[in-house]
């Protein structure tokens, strides 16, 4: 506070002294502070923010305080403020003292996010199989987590999670945290089946030998303890023909489960002819010796006839002398080179012919007079069997 004195004189020369007191001078602007809670370590709030503005002036005193958020117009401050708008915002404020001094505006930044982040888990590929609305995988699955927060951003998102346990309803959980400290959790449920079905073949025995026409009916069965069998088990001929042909047969049963695991099993068996008998030999005079062995006159063509039969006794019509195997013609029936004595020839000789009318296989054996004795004659079938009989020449 200041007082000042001065002398005054009128026009006739009278003087008088006067004093002017109680003069107040304030040339300093007030100072305003914003008071609000401490933000988290990332500088964010997760709930509404209570703000108070406090102004001081040591001389004339504070007259009014003004504030605004972002680009709004200034408003007169009358009491505590509650800020609830998500996002990054600026609070500007200033005060005016009673002397009219106005301070430069101060400001603080307020970052508020009261919403949780978003998180979802995404498998690294589409399912390998579906059973209705149930998805199945047959190999381990890597779940990738996608975390988003459009306001404060993501502070923490889980690493990819590996699922490698066979079971239904594998559940993995991931948690995302945003910069405001709020969290959200998501789960992914997957079904994993890495094991192929169990397949069996029924009806035939492994490495068994069956006569042509008597192969048992066979089928297959499949079970799967997790995803279940997809469709039906199927049996197919892998090689070797069919039950109506002789030879070494391999059949294969195949099955798949819903998850896409494939299983197979092979069965092996052999189909052979039931050799009926040598029907007769003709063309040369003949007789039976004391052992009922046929004996013929040597020196000429001896026609040997024989049949191949199924188990039920019906004749197998061997109309073709050869068949194609892997692009190569192979004989169906071969006449073995006759051997004198009791030994059985393993060497193949000439092919035989089929007599449609008599339903017999025929071989013309050209004998000479010096072939006197007992001979082993026979045939070799394409199933590997050898059948022989003894014929005498005299």
URZI-V722233 format. One record per backbone hydrogen bond with DSSP energy under -1.0 kcal/mol. CO is the residue of the C=O (numbers start at 1). NH is the residue of the N-H. E is the energy in kcal/mol with one decimal. If there is no record, write none. Layout:
{{CO/NH/E} {CO/NH/E}}
//
This chain:
{{2/23/-2.6} {4/20/-3.6} {6/18/-2.9} {8/16/-2.8} {10/13/-1.3} {14/10/-2.6} {16/8/-4.1} {18/6/-2.4} {20/4/-2.9} {23/2/-2.5} {31/56/-2.6} {33/54/-3.0} {35/52/-2.4} {40/43/-2.3} {44/40/-2.4} {45/113/-2.7} {49/83/-3.1} {51/81/-3.7} {52/35/-3.6} {54/33/-3.1} {56/31/-2.5} {61/98/-2.5} {64/96/-2.7} {65/77/-3.3} {66/94/-2.1} {67/75/-3.5} {68/92/-2.8} {69/72/-2.2} {75/67/-2.5} {81/51/-3.4} {83/49/-2.6} {87/112/-2.6} {89/110/-2.9} {90/70/-3.3} {91/108/-2.0} {92/68/-2.2} {93/106/-3.0} {94/66/-3.4} {95/103/-2.1} {96/63/-2.9} {96/64/-1.8} {97/100/-1.9} {101/97/-2.4} {106/93/-2.4} {108/91/-3.0} {110/89/-2.9} {111/45/-2.9} {112/87/-3.6} {118/148/-2.5} {120/146/-3.1} {122/144/-3.0} {129/136/-2.9} {131/134/-1.8} {134/131/-2.7} {136/128/-1.7} {136/129/-1.6} {137/193/-3.0} {141/163/-3.2} {143/161/-2.4} {144/122/-3.1} {146/120/-1.7} {148/118/-3.2} {153/179/-2.1} {156/177/-2.3} {161/143/-3.4} {163/141/-2.5} {167/192/-2.4} {170/190/-2.9} {172/188/-2.6} {174/186/-2.4} {176/184/-2.2} {177/155/-2.6} {177/156/-2.2} {178/181/-2.0} {182/178/-2.7} {184/176/-2.8} {186/174/-2.7} {188/172/-2.2} {190/170/-3.5} {191/137/-2.2} {192/167/-1.4} {198/223/-1.9} {200/221/-2.2} {202/219/-2.0} {205/208/-1.8} {208/270/-2.7} {210/272/-2.7} {211/214/-2.5} {219/202/-3.2} {221/200/-2.5} {223/198/-2.7} {228/258/-2.4} {234/254/-2.8} {236/252/-3.0} {239/250/-2.2} {242/245/-2.2} {247/271/-2.5} {249/269/-2.2} {250/238/-2.1} {250/239/-1.3} {251/267/-2.5} {252/236/-2.5} {253/265/-1.9} {254/234/-2.4} {255/263/-2.8} {256/230/-3.4} {257/260/-1.9} {261/257/-2.0} {263/255/-2.1} {265/253/-2.9} {267/251/-2.4} {268/207/-3.6} {269/249/-3.4} {270/210/-3.5} {271/247/-2.7} {272/212/-3.0} {274/309/-2.4} {277/307/-2.3} {280/305/-3.3} {282/303/-3.4} {285/297/-2.1} {287/295/-3.7} {289/292/-2.0} {293/289/-2.3} {294/392/-3.0} {295/287/-2.4} {296/394/-2.3} {300/367/-3.2} {302/365/-3.3} {303/282/-2.6} {304/363/-2.2} {305/279/-1.5} {305/280/-1.1} {306/361/-3.2} {307/276/-1.2} {308/316/-3.7} {309/274/-1.6} {310/313/-1.7} {314/310/-2.9} {316/318/-1.0} {317/319/-1.7} {321/332/-2.0} {323/330/-4.3} {325/328/-1.6} {328/325/-3.4} {330/323/-3.1} {332/382/-1.5} {334/380/-2.5} {335/349/-1.5} {339/376/-3.3} {347/337/-1.9} {350/335/-3.0} {353/362/-3.1} {355/359/-1.7} {355/360/-1.3} {360/355/-3.2} {361/306/-1.9} {362/353/-2.5} {363/304/-3.1} {365/302/-3.4} {367/300/-1.6} {368/371/-1.9} {373/393/-2.7} {374/341/-2.6} {375/391/-2.6} {376/339/-1.8} {377/389/-2.6} {378/336/-2.4} {379/387/-2.2} {380/334/-2.2} {381/384/-2.0} {385/381/-2.8} {387/379/-2.3} {389/377/-2.5} {391/375/-3.2} {392/296/-3.3} {393/373/-2.5}}
//
